[in-house]
Amino acid sequence: MKSGRVPKLDFRRTRPRLACGLQLHPAGLRRILNERSDQFVSTMTEKLLTFALGRGAEWYDAPAIREAVSAARKDDYRFSALVTAIVSSRPFQMRMSQTAEDGPRRTAEKPAKSGGKS
């Protein structure tokens, strides 16, 4: 494509399929997300937590993910409720960062100053 334009998808001719085999069409996407809202929000929470922690989600993060999904459900699955639950979660509060000089440290600590007089 030399013009730099993105081709439009023509859903009249061919419809993409989801991994589960369901055929996707614009009107059905909302229905699928509504039917599987907990599954969708759980996966999204795991991905957001992975990004927030800077590491993959582990088995011991599962309770925090479930609590965040529950908090989002109580607030009609608002994105702000999900982010607030992730930020207040134990894994996020207890996250560690890795520095080359001094190994792992809590992110709440200020980095040591190098060079100069103390």
PyRosetta script that sets phi, psi and omega in degrees:
from pyrosetta import init, pose_from_sequence

init()
pose = pose_from_sequence("MKSGRVPKLDFRRTRPRLACGLQLHPAGLRRILNERSDQFVSTMTEKLLTFALGRGAEWYDAPAIREAVSAARKDDYRFSALVTAIVSSRPFQMRMSQTAEDGPRRTAEKPAKSGGKS")
pose.set_psi(1, 105.3)
pose.set_omega(1, -176.5)
pose.set_phi(2, -82.8)
pose.set_psi(2, -25.5)
pose.set_omega(2, -175.8)
pose.set_phi(3, -76.6)
pose.set_psi(3, -15.1)
pose.set_omega(3, -179.4)
pose.set_phi(4, 80.9)
pose.set_psi(4, 4.9)
pose.set_omega(4, 179.3)
pose.set_phi(5, -87.1)
pose.set_psi(5, 143.4)
pose.set_omega(5, 177.9)
pose.set_phi(6, -89.2)
pose.set_psi(6, 129.5)
pose.set_omega(6, -179.5)
pose.set_phi(7, -68.8)
pose.set_psi(7, 146.0)
pose.set_omega(7, 176.9)
pose.set_phi(8, -80.7)
pose.set_psi(8, 144.0)
pose.set_omega(8, 175.2)
pose.set_phi(9, -78.9)
pose.set_psi(9, 133.3)
pose.set_omega(9, 178.2)
pose.set_phi(10, -105.4)
pose.set_psi(10, 98.6)
pose.set_omega(10, -177.0)
pose.set_phi(11, -75.0)
pose.set_psi(11, -8.3)
pose.set_omega(11, 179.8)
pose.set_phi(12, -73.5)
pose.set_psi(12, -33.6)
pose.set_omega(12, -176.9)
pose.set_phi(13, -88.3)
pose.set_psi(13, -47.5)
pose.set_omega(13, -175.9)
pose.set_phi(14, -138.3)
pose.set_psi(14, 139.3)
pose.set_omega(14, 179.3)
pose.set_phi(15, -117.0)
pose.set_psi(15, 129.0)
pose.set_omega(15, 177.6)
pose.set_phi(16, -66.2)
pose.set_psi(16, 156.3)
pose.set_omega(16, 178.5)
pose.set_phi(17, -113.9)
pose.set_psi(17, 144.2)
pose.set_omega(17, 174.2)
pose.set_phi(18, -78.3)
pose.set_psi(18, 167.1)
pose.set_omega(18, 180.0)
pose.set_phi(19, -58.7)
pose.set_psi(19, -31.3)
pose.set_omega(19, -179.5)
pose.set_phi(20, -78.5)
pose.set_psi(20, -3.5)
pose.set_omega(20, 177.7)
pose.set_phi(21, 99.6)
pose.set_psi(21, -11.1)
pose.set_omega(21, 178.9)
pose.set_phi(22, -68.6)
pose.set_psi(22, 139.3)
pose.set_omega(22, 177.6)
pose.set_phi(23, -80.7)
pose.set_psi(23, 132.4)
pose.set_omega(23, -175.4)
pose.set_phi(24, -96.1)
pose.set_psi(24, 132.5)
pose.set_omega(24, 171.8)
pose.set_phi(25, -142.7)
pose.set_psi(25, 155.0)
pose.set_omega(25, -173.1)
pose.set_phi(26, -53.7)
pose.set_psi(26, -41.9)
pose.set_omega(26, -177.9)
pose.set_phi(27, -69.8)
pose.set_psi(27, -28.6)
pose.set_omega(27, -177.2)
pose.set_phi(28, -85.0)
pose.set_psi(28, -16.2)
pose.set_omega(28, -177.9)
pose.set_phi(29, -61.7)
pose.set_psi(29, -45.3)
pose.set_omega(29, 179.3)
pose.set_phi(30, -60.9)
pose.set_psi(30, -42.0)
pose.set_omega(30, 179.8)
pose.set_phi(31, -62.6)
pose.set_psi(31, -44.3)
pose.set_omega(31, -179.8)
pose.set_phi(32, -63.2)
pose.set_psi(32, -43.5)
pose.set_omega(32, 179.9)
pose.set_phi(33, -66.2)
pose.set_psi(33, -36.9)
pose.set_omega(33, 177.4)
pose.set_phi(34, -67.4)
pose.set_psi(34, -40.6)
pose.set_omega(34, -180.0)
pose.set_phi(35, -67.6)
pose.set_psi(35, -30.6)
pose.set_omega(35, -176.5)
pose.set_phi(36, -119.6)
pose.set_psi(36, 38.4)
pose.set_omega(36, -174.5)
pose.set_phi(37, -61.5)
pose.set_psi(37, -42.2)
pose.set_omega(37, 179.3)
pose.set_phi(38, -63.6)
pose.set_psi(38, -40.8)
pose.set_omega(38, 179.0)
pose.set_phi(39, -65.1)
pose.set_psi(39, -43.7)
pose.set_omega(39, 179.1)
pose.set_phi(40, -63.5)
pose.set_psi(40, -48.5)
pose.set_omega(40, -178.3)
pose.set_phi(41, -66.3)
pose.set_psi(41, -36.7)
pose.set_omega(41, 177.8)
pose.set_phi(42, -62.9)
pose.set_psi(42, -45.2)
pose.set_omega(42, 178.7)
pose.set_phi(43, -65.7)
pose.set_psi(43, -42.5)
pose.set_omega(43, 178.7)
pose.set_phi(44, -63.6)
pose.set_psi(44, -40.3)
pose.set_omega(44, 178.1)
pose.set_phi(45, -62.1)
pose.set_psi(45, -44.5)
pose.set_omega(45, 178.5)
pose.set_phi(46, -60.0)
pose.set_psi(46, -42.7)
pose.set_omega(46, -179.9)
pose.set_phi(47, -67.3)
pose.set_psi(47, -41.7)
pose.set_omega(47, 178.0)
pose.set_phi(48, -65.1)
pose.set_psi(48, -40.7)
pose.set_omega(48, 178.4)
pose.set_phi(49, -64.9)
pose.set_psi(49, -40.0)
pose.set_omega(49, 176.2)
pose.set_phi(50, -57.6)
pose.set_psi(50, -46.5)
pose.set_omega(50, 178.7)
pose.set_phi(51, -63.6)
pose.set_psi(51, -44.7)
pose.set_omega(51, -177.1)
pose.set_phi(52, -65.3)
pose.set_psi(52, -35.4)
pose.set_omega(52, -177.5)
pose.set_phi(53, -86.5)
pose.set_psi(53, -20.5)
pose.set_omega(53, -176.5)
pose.set_phi(54, 73.7)
pose.set_psi(54, 22.4)
pose.set_omega(54, 178.0)
pose.set_phi(55, -153.8)
pose.set_psi(55, 166.3)
pose.set_omega(55, 177.9)
pose.set_phi(56, -70.1)
pose.set_psi(56, 153.2)
pose.set_omega(56, 175.6)
pose.set_phi(57, -72.1)
pose.set_psi(57, 138.2)
pose.set_omega(57, -179.2)
pose.set_phi(58, -112.8)
pose.set_psi(58, 173.1)
pose.set_omega(58, -178.6)
pose.set_phi(59, -59.3)
pose.set_psi(59, -33.1)
pose.set_omega(59, -177.6)
pose.set_phi(60, -78.5)
pose.set_psi(60, -4.6)
pose.set_omega(60, 173.9)
pose.set_phi(61, -88.8)
pose.set_psi(61, -9.8)
pose.set_omega(61, -176.1)
pose.set_phi(62, -56.3)
pose.set_psi(62, -43.4)
pose.set_omega(62, 178.4)
pose.set_phi(63, -61.4)
pose.set_psi(63, -37.9)
pose.set_omega(63, 178.8)
pose.set_phi(64, -66.8)
pose.set_psi(64, -37.5)
pose.set_omega(64, 178.4)
pose.set_phi(65, -66.0)
pose.set_psi(65, -45.0)
pose.set_omega(65, 178.6)
pose.set_phi(66, -62.4)
pose.set_psi(66, -40.7)
pose.set_omega(66, 178.9)
pose.set_phi(67, -64.7)
pose.set_psi(67, -39.7)
pose.set_omega(67, 179.1)
pose.set_phi(68, -66.0)
pose.set_psi(68, -41.3)
pose.set_omega(68, 177.9)
pose.set_phi(69, -64.0)
pose.set_psi(69, -41.8)
pose.set_omega(69, 178.6)
pose.set_phi(70, -62.8)
pose.set_psi(70, -42.3)
pose.set_omega(70, 178.6)
pose.set_phi(71, -64.6)
pose.set_psi(71, -39.8)
pose.set_omega(71, 178.2)
pose.set_phi(72, -66.3)
pose.set_psi(72, -40.2)
pose.set_omega(72, 179.7)
pose.set_phi(73, -61.0)
pose.set_psi(73, -41.7)
pose.set_omega(73, -179.1)
pose.set_phi(74, -65.7)
pose.set_psi(74, -24.1)
pose.set_omega(74, -178.7)
pose.set_phi(75, -109.7)
pose.set_psi(75, 34.4)
pose.set_omega(75, 176.5)
pose.set_phi(76, 57.5)
pose.set_psi(76, 37.7)
pose.set_omega(76, 177.3)
pose.set_phi(77, 55.9)
pose.set_psi(77, 38.0)
pose.set_omega(77, 176.7)
pose.set_phi(78, -71.9)
pose.set_psi(78, 139.0)
pose.set_omega(78, -179.9)
pose.set_phi(79, -61.1)
pose.set_psi(79, -38.4)
pose.set_omega(79, -179.7)
pose.set_phi(80, -62.5)
pose.set_psi(80, -36.7)
pose.set_omega(80, 178.0)
pose.set_phi(81, -66.6)
pose.set_psi(81, -37.9)
pose.set_omega(81, 178.8)
pose.set_phi(82, -66.0)
pose.set_psi(82, -46.5)
pose.set_omega(82, 179.7)
pose.set_phi(83, -64.2)
pose.set_psi(83, -42.7)
pose.set_omega(83, 178.7)
pose.set_phi(84, -60.9)
pose.set_psi(84, -42.3)
pose.set_omega(84, 179.4)
pose.set_phi(85, -65.3)
pose.set_psi(85, -38.4)
pose.set_omega(85, 178.9)
pose.set_phi(86, -67.4)
pose.set_psi(86, -45.1)
pose.set_omega(86, -178.6)
pose.set_phi(87, -64.9)
pose.set_psi(87, -32.9)
pose.set_omega(87, -179.8)
pose.set_phi(88, -90.0)
pose.set_psi(88, 0.0)
pose.set_omega(88, -178.5)
pose.set_phi(89, -71.5)
pose.set_psi(89, 155.4)
pose.set_omega(89, 179.5)
pose.set_phi(90, -61.5)
pose.set_psi(90, -45.1)
pose.set_omega(90, 179.0)
pose.set_phi(91, -59.1)
pose.set_psi(91, -39.3)
pose.set_omega(91, 179.9)
pose.set_phi(92, -70.5)
pose.set_psi(92, -41.6)
pose.set_omega(92, -179.6)
pose.set_phi(93, -66.8)
pose.set_psi(93, -29.9)
pose.set_omega(93, -175.9)
pose.set_phi(94, -103.3)
pose.set_psi(94, 13.7)
pose.set_omega(94, -175.5)
pose.set_phi(95, -62.7)
pose.set_psi(95, 153.7)
pose.set_omega(95, -179.2)
pose.set_phi(96, -117.7)
pose.set_psi(96, 149.4)
pose.set_omega(96, 173.2)
pose.set_phi(97, -116.9)
pose.set_psi(97, 159.1)
pose.set_omega(97, -176.7)
pose.set_phi(98, -114.8)
pose.set_psi(98, 125.9)
pose.set_omega(98, 173.3)
pose.set_phi(99, -117.7)
pose.set_psi(99, 151.3)
pose.set_omega(99, -176.9)
pose.set_phi(100, -67.3)
pose.set_psi(100, -37.6)
pose.set_omega(100, -174.3)
pose.set_phi(101, -76.8)
pose.set_psi(101, -48.3)
pose.set_omega(101, -171.0)
pose.set_phi(102, -116.2)
pose.set_psi(102, 14.6)
pose.set_omega(102, 176.8)
pose.set_phi(103, 72.0)
pose.set_psi(103, -161.7)
pose.set_omega(103, -176.6)
pose.set_phi(104, -66.9)
pose.set_psi(104, 145.2)
pose.set_omega(104, 174.9)
pose.set_phi(105, -149.4)
pose.set_psi(105, 158.2)
pose.set_omega(105, 177.1)
pose.set_phi(106, -68.1)
pose.set_psi(106, 140.5)
pose.set_omega(106, -177.8)
pose.set_phi(107, -73.0)
pose.set_psi(107, -16.4)
pose.set_omega(107, 179.1)
pose.set_phi(108, -75.2)
pose.set_psi(108, -19.5)
pose.set_omega(108, 179.1)
pose.set_phi(109, -76.6)
pose.set_psi(109, 149.1)
pose.set_omega(109, 176.2)
pose.set_phi(110, -83.2)
pose.set_psi(110, 141.0)
pose.set_omega(110, 178.7)
pose.set_phi(111, -66.6)
pose.set_psi(111, 146.0)
pose.set_omega(111, 178.8)
pose.set_phi(112, -68.3)
pose.set_psi(112, 140.7)
pose.set_omega(112, 178.5)
pose.set_phi(113, -80.5)
pose.set_psi(113, 139.8)
pose.set_omega(113, 179.4)
pose.set_phi(114, -112.3)
pose.set_psi(114, 150.3)
pose.set_omega(114, -179.6)
pose.set_phi(115, 70.7)
pose.set_psi(115, 158.3)
pose.set_omega(115, 178.9)
pose.set_phi(116, 82.6)
pose.set_psi(116, 173.1)
pose.set_omega(116, -177.1)
pose.set_phi(117, -91.5)
pose.set_psi(117, 148.6)
pose.set_omega(117, 178.2)
pose.set_phi(118, -104.8)
pose.dump_pdb("model.pdb")
